[in-house]
Amino acid sequence: MLQPELAEKIVKEVQKLISEEIIVVNTDGMIMASTNQERIGTFHEGALLTSKQKKKLIITEKETPQLKGVRSGINLPIFFQHDVIGVIGITGDPETITPFGEIIRKMTELLISENYYGEQFEYHSRAMETFVLEWLQAKEPSSDMLERARALTINLELNRTALIIEFEQREYPLSRDVWSSILNSFSQNKNDVLTRSGNERIIVLIDCSDSVQPTSINNRLEHFLQYIKNSFGISAYAGVGQCAAPSNLHHSYTQAERALKLARRNRSIIFDKELILEMVTGELTSEIKAEYIQRTIAPLLREKDLLETLVELFKQNHSLKNTAQSLHIHINTLHYRLKKIEELTHLNPNTIHDLFCLYLAVLFLDE
């Protein structure tokens, strides 16, 4: 458990408190880390005795010839869960450094405990992420999946709603401590399953066996997104699928992904059940959407005023008066621009069919 990397970290942290020479030794008496690089890898008999006796050992200048590899100072056993896992030694006059001893040991044990629980968090996070992603792709759980589900205390027989929370792109990955705080802060019921996915997503599989209401999910999400915004400066949005039987969980996840596309654009929370047109457009590939734009509004891409006019027309629900006011142009100028749009695209904004074609093109362009 006490690896060289952790031993080195302990030495660096303790070095901030005292200027004396410090060593960290394993239970076999081998020095793993030291402020004196020449001592690393050498045997320290005093630390071995400390480890075996499980108590502090003070070595005076007079006693140093009697023990191999030692210097005057104190050696303190490092405990973790009631077992000695190593020894920390401080070189110097025992009377001078002994008052620091207990503080140094406590700090060392806190560092080890923090590192251990951090590693446990990472292990559990990776195990949960791997399991959930496999679960979402499986049509039927294998015997191995059932065994792992029991180990992770996950009930595979519940109806669930999948939701995906995505963070806006960040320059640096989130630290382990931040991830731990974020995951622990999401309000969930005992049967809900929560896992990170990569460094930018959280997947939540909510137990909806008791007909969880969308308003309840929405309130939880709003509270959570506000919390991470205020606490960590992280902006996020979410897509929510519909309640699905265990065998159709992957459908709920697909719905959540579809809703997430719109949520990403609007920086909001979107429920798949609210989608209508997006149910169809979401299934189209980016290649088809790009080709559709080329067949419709491609000529407008070089005409900034015309494209801006068309976009604003849709924002104003095809109200010519409101569009003209919003663009700060005369109504006659608006009519001229719409005529120009028709000439370039061969699509008339005044007919339902052509207007719908133009709307789809703007929608795809926005994506």
N, C-alpha and C positions, 0 to 999 in steps of 0.2 A: 504493500500500500504506500509506503514511504519511498517514492521514486526520486532519482537524482534531480529531476526538474523541480519537484516540490521542495526538496531539500535546499536547492539553490535559491528558490523563492523565499524560504524561511530565513536564510542567512541575510538576504538583501533587506528584508523587512526589519529584522532584529538590528541590523547594522545602522538603521535610522535612529535607533534609541540609544545605543551605546557604542563607544569607539574601540572597545576591547576586541581581541580576536575571538571568533565564534566558529564552532564546528557543529555539524549535524552528522550523527553516526547511526548506522543501522544496528539491528540487534545482534549481529555477528561481530561487532566492534570495528567495522570498516568505515572510515570517514568518507561520507558521500559528498559533502559540500563544506567549504571553509572560506573565511576571508583570506586565508593564506593558501594559495593554490597548490603549493608544494606538499601540503599535508593530505590532499585529496587522494584517496586510494590506499592510504596507509592504515596500519592496525593501531587501535587505541584500547589498551587493556582496561583502563579505568571506565570507559564507556561500556565495555562488555560486562564488567562487574555491576555497574549501575543497572544495566538492562536485566541481568539475572536477579539481582536483589530487589529490584523495583523501588529503589529509594535513592535519594540524593547522595552523591559522593563528593566530599571535599578533599582535594589533593593539595597538600602544602609543598613548598619548595623542597623540604627535607624528604618528602615521600616520593618525589618524582623518580629517583633512581630505582625504586623498587617495582615500578610498573612500566611496561613497554609502551613507548609512543606517547607518553603523557607529558603535560606541563602543569604547573600549579594553576589552580582554579577550581571551578565547580562543574559537576556533571549532573544533569537533571533528566530523569526518565520522562519520556513523552507518552502520555496515555491516550488511547482512543477506545471508547467502549470498554473500559476497565482493563484493557490489555496494553502492555508496553510495546510500542511499535518502533521506537528509536530513542536516541539520547541527544540532547543539546548540551554542548559544553561551552563554557565561557572561561577564557584564559585571563589570569591576573591574580592580584592579591585577594584571597578568599574573603577576608574581612570587608574589603571594599566592594566586591561584586556580589556577595551573597544577598544583600537587600534587594538587588534587581532580579535575583533568580526566579522567584515565584511568578513575578509579573511576566518575565520572558517565557517561562514555561506555559503559562495560561494563554499568552498571545500565540505561541506556537501551536498549542492544541486547538485554538480557535481557527487558525489558518488551515490546519489539517481537516478539521470538521467541515469547514466551509468548502474546501476542495472536494472532500468526499461527497457531500450532498450535491455539490455542483455536478460532479461526475455522474451521480445517480440520476439527477435531472436530465442530463444529456442522454444517458442510456435509455431512460424511460421515454424521452421525447422521440429518439430515433426509432425505438421499438413501436411506439404508438403510430408514428408517421408511416412507417413501413407497413404496418398492419392495416391501417385505414385505407391507404392507397390500393392495397391488394384487395381489400374487402369491397371497395367500390367497383372493382373490375370483375369480381367473381360473380358468376350466375348462381352457383351453389357453393357454400362454404365447405372446404375440404376438411378431413379429420385433423390435419395440422393446424388449420385456421381455428377450428373449434377449440383445440388445446390451447393455442395462444390467446384466444378470446377469454378463456377461463382464467389464464394467468394474468391478463390485463383487466379482469373483472368487467368484461363487456358482454352485454346481453344481445345476442344476434337475432332474437325473435320478436323484437319490438318494431312497431311502425315508427318511422323516423322522417324528419324534415332535414334536408341538407342545406346548409348555408355556408357561403364562402366570404370571408372578410379579407380584403386585399389592402395593403399599405401602398401609399404613393411611393414611387421609386426614391431610394435614399442613396446618398453617396457612400455611406459606410454600413456594414451589417450591424444588426443589433447585438448587444452583448448578452451573455447567458443570464445575467442578473435581470436585465430589462425584459428578456423573454419570459423569465420565471414570473416576474411581477405582472406582466400582461396576461399570461395564461391563467394565473390565479385570480385575476380580477374579474374575469368574465363570469357573470351570474349564471349558474347552471344547476339543473336538477341532478340527482344522483345517477340517473340512467343516461344522461347526456354524454356524448363522446366528443372530446375536444383535442385537437392536435395542431401543431404548426405544420406548414407545408413549405419547405424551402425557407427563405428568410423574408418573404414578403406576404405570406398568406397564412390564414388560420382556417381550418375546416372544422365545422361544428355539426354534429349529427344529433339533432334534438329529438328526444322521445315525444312523439305526438300521439301515443296510444290513447291518451285521455283528452283528445281533441284540443290541443294547445291552440289558442287563438292567435292569428297573425298580429293583432295589436300587442299581445304579450311579447311576442318575439321582437316586434319593432321597438317596443319600449326598452327591452334589454339591450338591443343593438345600439339604440340612440345613447343610452347611458354609457355603454362600453366605449363607443367611438368618441364621446365627449371626454371620457376619462383619459384615454391614451393621448388625446390631443392636448389636454391640459397638463398631464403628467410628463409626457415624453416628447411633445411637439410632433406627434405622428398623425398625419391626416390619412383617413381610411374610408372605404365605402364597402358595401356588401350586396351580394345577390342571394336571394332565398328561393329554394325550390318548394315543391308542394309535398304534403305528407304522403309517404309511400309505404307499401308493405315491404317486409324484409327482402323479398325476391326482386323488388323493383327499386331498391335504394339507389342504384346507379342512374335511374331515370330522374330521381329527385336531384341528384348531383349535377346531371346534365342541365336540368332546368336552372339550377343555381348558377352554373357557368353562363348560361344564356342571359339571365338577369344581370349578372355581374358586368357583362359587356356594356349594358346601358347604364348601370350604376357607375362604372368607370368614367363614362362620358359626362354624366350629370353630377358626379361626386356626391352620391346619395345612397339610400337604401332602396333596392328595387325587389319586389316580389314577382316571381314568375307568373303567378295567377293574374297579375295586372297587365301582362303583355298581350297585345293583340297582333298588330302588324309585325312586331319584332319576332313573333313566333315563326314567321315565314322568312323574314330577311336574315335572321340569325343563323339559318341553316345554309345560306349561300356562302361560297368560298370567296376569299379576297380577290381571286383572279376574276371570277364572274362579276363581282362588284366593280372592279377596275374597268373591265370591258364595257359594262353598262354605262359607266360615266363617260367613256369615250364615245359611245353611240348617242349620248343625249346632250350633256352640257359641256363637252370638251371645248367647243368654241368660246364658251364664257370664261374659261380659266385664264384667258389672256385679256379679258375685259372686266377689270376689278369692279367698276361701278355697276355693271349689269349683274354680276354674280352677287354682289352685296344687296342689290335691289331684290333679286329673287329670294335670297335667304330671308330678308326682312319681310317680304310678302307672306311667307309661311309663318313667320313669328307672329305676324299681325292677323293670322287667320283669314288671309286674302281680303282684308279690308284695305281698299285703295286709299281711303282718306287717312287712316291711321298709319299706313306705310309711308305715305308722302310726308306726313307730319314727323314721323320718326326719323326719316332720312333728311329732313329739312329741305325738301324740294317742292316745287310747284306740282300740282296734280297733272298738268299737261306734260311736264318733264317725265313723270312716272309713266304716263301713257306711251310716250315716245320710247322709253326704255323697254317697256313690255313688248312693244312692237318690234324693237330691235332684237330682243330675246327670241321672238318667234321667227324672225328672219334667219338668225344664225343657227337655231336648233331645229327649226321646222316643227316646233311643238308650241301650240297655242295655250297660254296660261288661262284663257277664258273658257276652255272646254275641260270637262271632268277628266276624261282619259289622259289628255296631254298634261294637265296640271298634276295628276297623280304620278305620271312618268317623271316629271320634273322634281316632284317632291322626293321620290325614291332616290333620284340622282343626288340631290342635296344631302339626303340622309346618309347615303353611302360615302359621300365626300367628307362628311363630318367624322365618319369612322376612321 
